[in-house]
Amino acid sequence: MLRTNGAGFVMFELIPFMLSLSKHVRRFFSILLVSLGWCFAVVGSAVAATQLDSVTVGYASFSGHYTSMWIAVEDGLGKKYGIDLKAVYAGRMRPQQLLVSGDVPLVIATGSGAMTSHIVGAKDQVIVANFINKVGGAIYSKPEIKSPEDLRGKTIGVGRAGSISDSVIRYVLRAKLGLVPDRDVKLLVVGEPALGLQTLERGIVDAAPLNMPLNLSAKKLGFRELVNYEKLGITYPTNTVTTLRQTVVKNPDLIERFLKTLIEGLYIFKTQKGKSLAVMRKNLRGAADEILEETYQNTLAEMELVPMPLLQVIRRGLDILSLQYPQAKQTDANAIFDASFVRRIEQSGFIAGLAKR
């Protein structure tokens, strides 16, 4: 009779039976046992090697900025790094709500959530990567609004309270245009970015800040580009990977493997245009080919292959938020981010090595 011990090796219980066999037969059974033992060992190692950490990442919106993530999920890039990667759209929730609730270990979103949490005293969120350091897009308005001054007394549709849409429009109105939010201009919360364009079309609002690819759609519909954010040169952590401090402490290896997966996805995005456009077409449903092309080119120029979170970028983000939260001026920018993961990945030669594969 055969049985398997805890190490996965096959053994005979009837040893006397073997001893009764001829010399050649005993030799045959000995070789068979050794071979079976190796087979079990190899199969056991293969099963262990295929065991992946299931990781779900939350993300904030449908824009070109998330194409590298979609590529990573679609191509199963995480399997190279021991990850079975899935992505979930946060919808009307803030991505950080998924993070804090424990539904996901990481989110890809703007740095607004992490910075705001530190400002109000909840210091458990940490930015571990940032792919974009500038604010893109523009304020689009009805054609009859011909200058920023014409916004006085008008209504602007913005994203969720505390979102980058809300924070940056407040900064631009006050610091760049000399208009006081909620006094000179009414801000109406309309929700996710796509609703900004819809409310503008329906005449519910007079203007709205829009990013790629919505701003291209706004142009085609005849709305006026009133204020271009890129020309203002606004520095802000716009596309971050954020996690909880406890994850940094307890599972740093998972964070590093996830970042490698995402960085490889970005490398594919930057070097395989046809594939990237196909993935964008699938996820940015309804976008015309010319809009996808311009979105690709714009995103290509924006995203950093080495997504190092930088102190000066976080500080500038806090400066912008200080118009809403005066205590932001006393918030420790160093506590909001951890650059060690990206630094270690870069120094290992991983990013430079992607071009050699």
C-alpha positions in Angstrom: 0.0 0.0 0.0 1.1 3.6 -0.7 0.8 6.7 1.5 2.2 10.2 1.4 4.0 11.7 4.4 3.9 15.4 5.4 6.8 16.3 3.1 5.0 14.9 0.0 7.1 11.8 -0.5 5.8 8.3 -1.2 6.6 5.5 1.1 5.8 1.7 1.3 4.2 0.4 4.4 4.8 -3.2 3.5 8.6 -3.2 3.8 8.7 -7.0 4.4 6.9 -7.4 1.0 9.8 -5.6 -0.7 12.4 -7.7 1.0 10.7 -10.8 -0.3 11.2 -9.6 -3.9 14.1 -10.5 -6.1 17.1 -8.2 -6.3 16.2 -6.7 -9.7 12.6 -6.1 -8.7 13.6 -4.4 -5.5 15.9 -2.1 -7.5 13.1 -1.3 -9.9 10.8 -0.3 -7.0 13.6 1.8 -5.4 14.1 3.8 -8.6 10.3 4.2 -8.9 10.0 5.6 -5.3 12.8 8.1 -5.9 11.2 9.2 -9.2 7.8 9.6 -7.6 9.4 11.6 -4.7 10.9 14.0 -7.1 7.6 14.4 -9.0 5.8 15.3 -5.8 8.4 17.7 -4.9 8.4 19.5 -8.3 4.6 19.6 -8.4 4.5 21.0 -4.8 7.0 23.7 -5.8 5.0 24.6 -8.9 1.8 24.9 -7.0 3.5 27.2 -4.4 5.0 29.3 -7.2 1.6 29.9 -8.8 0.0 31.1 -5.5 -0.6 34.8 -6.1 -1.5 37.6 -3.7 -5.0 38.9 -4.8 -4.8 42.7 -4.9 -7.6 45.0 -5.8 -6.7 48.7 -6.4 -9.3 51.5 -6.3 -9.2 54.3 -8.8 -10.9 57.7 -9.0 -12.2 58.4 -12.5 -12.2 57.4 -16.2 -9.3 59.3 -17.9 -6.1 58.6 -19.8 -4.2 58.8 -16.6 -5.4 55.3 -15.6 -4.5 53.5 -18.9 -1.3 52.1 -17.5 -3.3 50.5 -14.7 -5.9 49.1 -17.2 -3.0 47.6 -19.2 -1.5 46.0 -16.1 -4.8 44.4 -15.3 -5.7 43.3 -18.8 -2.2 41.8 -19.5 -1.9 40.2 -16.1 1.4 41.9 -15.5 1.1 41.4 -11.8 1.6 37.7 -12.1 5.3 38.3 -12.8 5.5 39.8 -9.3 3.2 37.4 -7.5 0.1 39.5 -7.8 -3.4 38.8 -9.2 -4.4 42.4 -9.9 -7.9 43.7 -10.2 -9.2 47.3 -10.3 -12.4 48.8 -8.9 -13.8 52.2 -9.8 -14.7 54.2 -6.7 -17.8 55.7 -8.3 -19.4 58.4 -6.2 -17.2 57.5 -3.2 -13.8 59.0 -2.7 -11.1 56.4 -3.5 -9.7 56.9 0.0 -13.0 55.7 1.5 -12.3 52.3 -0.1 -8.8 52.5 1.4 -9.8 53.5 5.0 -12.7 50.9 5.0 -10.2 48.1 4.2 -11.9 47.2 0.9 -8.6 47.8 -1.0 -5.0 48.1 0.2 -4.0 50.8 -2.4 -5.7 53.5 -4.5 -4.7 55.5 -7.5 -6.0 59.0 -7.2 -5.0 62.6 -6.7 -3.1 63.5 -3.6 -6.0 65.5 -2.3 -7.3 62.8 0.0 -4.0 62.0 1.6 -3.1 65.6 2.1 -6.5 66.6 3.5 -6.5 63.7 5.9 -3.1 64.9 7.4 -4.4 68.4 7.5 -7.4 67.4 9.7 -5.2 65.2 11.9 -5.8 61.7 10.5 -2.3 60.7 9.5 -2.7 57.1 8.4 -2.5 57.7 4.6 0.8 57.7 2.8 1.6 58.6 -0.8 4.2 56.0 -2.1 4.3 57.2 -5.8 3.2 60.1 -7.9 3.1 59.9 -11.7 2.0 63.4 -12.5 3.2 66.6 -10.8 1.2 69.2 -12.7 -2.5 70.1 -13.0 -3.9 69.7 -16.5 -7.2 70.7 -18.1 -9.0 74.0 -18.1 -12.1 75.9 -17.1 -14.6 75.7 -19.9 -17.6 78.1 -20.1 -20.6 79.0 -22.2 -19.5 80.9 -25.4 -21.0 84.2 -24.1 -18.6 84.2 -21.2 -15.6 85.8 -22.8 -13.2 86.6 -19.9 -12.6 85.3 -16.3 -14.2 88.5 -15.0 -17.5 87.5 -16.7 -17.6 84.6 -14.2 -18.7 87.0 -11.5 -22.2 86.1 -10.4 -22.1 82.8 -12.4 -22.2 79.2 -11.3 -19.3 76.7 -11.8 -19.8 73.0 -11.5 -17.2 71.2 -9.5 -16.4 67.7 -8.3 -16.8 66.3 -4.8 -16.0 68.6 -1.9 -12.2 68.3 -1.2 -11.5 66.7 -4.7 -8.8 68.1 -6.9 -11.5 69.7 -9.1 -12.9 71.6 -6.0 -9.5 72.5 -4.5 -7.8 73.8 -7.6 -10.8 75.8 -8.9 -11.0 77.6 -5.5 -7.2 78.3 -5.7 -7.4 79.6 -9.3 -10.4 81.8 -8.6 -8.9 83.4 -5.5 -5.1 83.4 -6.3 -5.1 83.9 -10.1 -8.4 85.6 -11.0 -9.2 87.7 -7.9 -12.6 86.1 -7.4 -13.8 84.9 -4.0 -15.4 81.4 -4.2 -18.9 81.2 -2.8 -19.2 85.0 -2.8 -18.3 86.2 -6.3 -18.8 82.9 -7.9 -21.2 80.1 -6.9 -19.7 76.6 -6.8 -22.1 73.8 -7.4 -21.1 70.2 -6.5 -22.1 68.1 -9.5 -20.1 64.9 -8.7 -17.7 63.0 -10.9 -15.9 64.8 -13.8 -18.2 63.5 -16.6 -21.2 65.2 -14.9 -19.4 68.6 -15.1 -19.7 68.5 -18.9 -23.2 67.2 -18.8 -24.4 70.0 -16.5 -22.6 72.5 -18.7 -24.4 71.1 -21.8 -27.8 71.3 -20.0 -27.2 74.9 -18.9 -27.3 74.0 -15.2 -23.9 75.6 -14.7 -22.2 78.4 -16.6 -18.7 76.8 -16.5 -16.8 73.8 -15.3 -13.2 72.6 -14.9 -12.5 69.7 -17.3 -9.6 67.4 -17.9 -8.7 64.9 -20.6 -10.7 63.7 -22.5 -13.7 65.7 -21.4 -12.1 69.1 -22.3 -11.7 67.9 -25.9 -15.4 67.0 -26.0 -16.2 70.4 -24.6 -14.2 72.1 -27.5 -16.1 70.1 -30.1 -19.4 71.1 -28.5 -18.4 74.8 -28.9 -17.7 75.7 -25.2 -15.0 78.3 -24.6 -11.6 77.5 -23.0 -11.6 80.3 -20.4 -8.6 79.5 -18.2 -5.9 76.9 -19.1 -4.5 75.3 -16.0 -1.3 74.1 -17.8 -0.4 77.6 -18.8 -0.8 78.7 -15.1 1.8 76.0 -14.2 0.1 74.7 -11.2 2.2 72.1 -9.3 0.2 69.4 -7.5 0.3 65.6 -6.8 -2.2 64.7 -9.5 -1.8 60.9 -10.0 -0.6 59.2 -6.9 -0.5 55.7 -5.4 -1.7 56.0 -1.8 -1.9 53.4 0.9 -2.2 53.1 4.7 0.8 53.5 7.0 0.0 50.0 8.5 0.4 48.5 5.0 3.8 50.2 4.6 4.9 48.7 7.9 3.4 45.2 7.6 3.5 44.5 3.9 6.2 46.7 2.2 7.0 43.9 -0.3 3.4 44.0 -1.6 3.7 47.7 -2.2 7.0 47.3 -4.1 5.6 44.5 -6.3 2.5 46.5 -7.0 4.5 49.5 -8.1 6.7 47.4 -10.4 3.5 46.1 -12.0 2.2 49.6 -12.5 5.5 51.0 -13.8 5.7 48.2 -16.3 2.2 49.0 -17.4 3.2 52.6 -17.9 6.3 51.5 -19.9 4.0 49.5 -22.2 1.7 52.6 -22.5 4.6 54.8 -23.5 6.1 52.3 -26.0 3.1 50.5 -27.5 0.8 53.1 -28.9 -1.6 50.8 -30.7 -2.2 48.7 -27.7 -2.6 51.7 -25.5 -5.2 53.2 -27.8 -7.1 49.9 -27.9 -7.2 49.8 -24.0 -8.3 53.4 -23.9 -11.0 52.8 -26.4 -12.4 50.0 -24.3 -12.4 52.0 -21.1 -13.2 55.5 -22.3 -16.3 54.4 -24.0 -17.8 56.6 -26.7 -14.6 58.7 -27.2 -13.9 59.4 -30.9 -10.6 58.4 -32.4 -9.3 61.9 -32.6 -10.1 62.5 -28.9 -8.3 59.2 -28.0 -5.3 60.2 -30.1 -5.0 63.6 -28.4 -5.6 62.1 -25.0 -2.8 59.6 -25.6 -0.4 62.3 -26.6 -1.2 64.5 -23.7 -1.0 61.7 -21.2 2.3 60.5 -22.7 3.8 63.9 -22.0 2.4 64.2 -18.5 3.3 60.8 -16.9 6.7 60.2 -15.2 8.2 56.7 -15.8 10.0 57.2 -12.5 7.1 58.2 -10.2 9.1 59.6 -7.3 6.9 61.5 -4.8 8.7 64.9 -4.3 8.7 67.0 -1.1 8.3 70.3 -3.1 5.2 69.0 -4.9 3.5 67.9 -1.7 4.4 71.3 -0.1 2.9 73.1 -3.1 -0.3 71.0 -2.8 -0.6 72.0 0.9 -0.2 75.7 -0.1 -3.1 75.3 -2.5 -5.3 73.6 0.1 -4.4 76.2 2.7 -6.9 78.5 1.1 -9.6 76.1 2.3 -7.8 74.7 5.4 -5.6 77.4 7.0 -4.0 74.6 9.2 -2.4 73.2 6.1 0.4 75.7 6.6 1.4 73.9 9.8 1.0 70.4 8.3 4.2 68.3 8.0 4.7 67.5 4.3 7.3 64.9 5.1 4.8 62.7 6.9 2.5 62.5 3.9 4.7 60.6 1.5 7.3 57.8 1.5 9.7 57.9 -1.5 11.7 54.9 -0.4 9.8 52.4 -2.6 10.3 54.2 -5.9 13.9 55.1 -4.9 14.7 51.4 -4.2 13.0 50.3 -7.5 15.0 52.9 -9.5 18.3 52.1 -7.9 17.8 48.4 -8.5 17.9 49.1 -12.3 14.4 47.8 -12.7 13.1 50.8 -14.6 16.1 51.2 -16.9 15.9 47.4 -17.5 12.4 47.6 -19.0 13.8 48.9 -22.2 16.1 45.8 -22.5 13.4 43.2 -22.3 
